[in-house]
C-alpha cells in the first residue's frame, strides 16, 4: 500500500479510568492519538437482539505501524465507532490492519 492511499484521518481512543461528578468510579473513552488510515467496509449483517433490529459492519482499517495500538482501543471515523477485534501486523513492520466491527456495542 502506498501512503497516498491513506485518505482518512481517524481517532484512536482508549478507555481511561476516572470518577463521576458524584465521586463514583467510571471509565470514559479518551483520544489517544490520531493517524491517517484507509477504511474499507467489508461486509454487513442485520440481526435481532433484545427484540430490536441491529446492524453491524465488518471493516478493515489499514494504518502505518504504531506500537501504541492495542486491541483494547477503538477507532472513531466519520461519526462511527469501530471496535477493534484484532490487529494484523505486516512482516516488515510497516503496516497494521485493524479488523473491526461497527454498530455492535454502545461504546
N, C-alpha and C positions, 0 to 999 in steps of 0.2 A: 504494500500500500504506500502510495506517495503522500507526503504531508499535505498537499493541496486538497486531498480527498477528505481531510478532517474539516468539515464545513459547519460544525455546530459547536457553540460553547455550552458546556454542561457544568452543573454544580455537583460536586461530590459532598455529601452530607454524612455526618456521624452522630451517633447518639451520645449525649453528654448528660451526666447526672447533675441534678440541681435540686432546688427546693421551690415549692409553690409560694404564693404570697402568704398563705396560712402556715408556712413552715413545714409542710409535708414533703417528703422526698418524691421526686418525679424526674423523668428523663425527657429531654427535648432534642429534636434534630437541629443541628447547627452546621453551618457551612465549614467544611474542612479546607477545600480549595476548589478552584475552577480549572478547567482544561478544555482543549479542543478535542472534538470527537467526531466519529462518523456513526450515526444512529440509524439502524436498519430494523424495521419491524418484520419478523419472520413469519409469524402465524398468530391467529386469534381464536379464542374459544368463548362460548357463551354457556353459562351453567346456572343452575338454580341452587341458591344457598339460603337457608332460613326463610324459605318462601318468596325470596326476591330474586329476580333475574340479575346476574352479574356477568361482566365481560372481563376477559384477561387477554393480554397480548404478550407473546414471547418475542423478545428483542435481543439484538446483538449490538453492543456499543464498543467500538474499537477506539483505543486511546494509546498515546505513547506510554512506554513502560514507566511505571512510577511505583516505587517501593511503599509509598504511603497508602495505596489502595488495599482495602481489606474486604472480604465477603460480608462483613457485618455492616458495611456502609450502604448508602443508596444514592441514586442519581436523580437529579431534577433537570428536566429538559422541556421547554415549551409548556410549562404548567403541569406536566405529567411527572409522576413519581415512579421510578423504576427500582424494584427491589433486586439487588444483586444475588443471583442464585449460585454462580460460580465464576471464577476468574481463570481464563486460559492464557498462559504466558508463552510468547514465541521463544524458540530455542536461542535466538540471537539476542534476546532481551531488549528488543526494540519496540515491540507492541504488546498490548494486552487486550484481549477480547472479553468483555463483561457479558455474560449470559444473564439476562434479566427478565423479570415479569413485571408488567404494568397492569394496574387495575385490580390486583388481588387483595392487598392489605389496605388498611385505612391510614397508614403512615406512621 
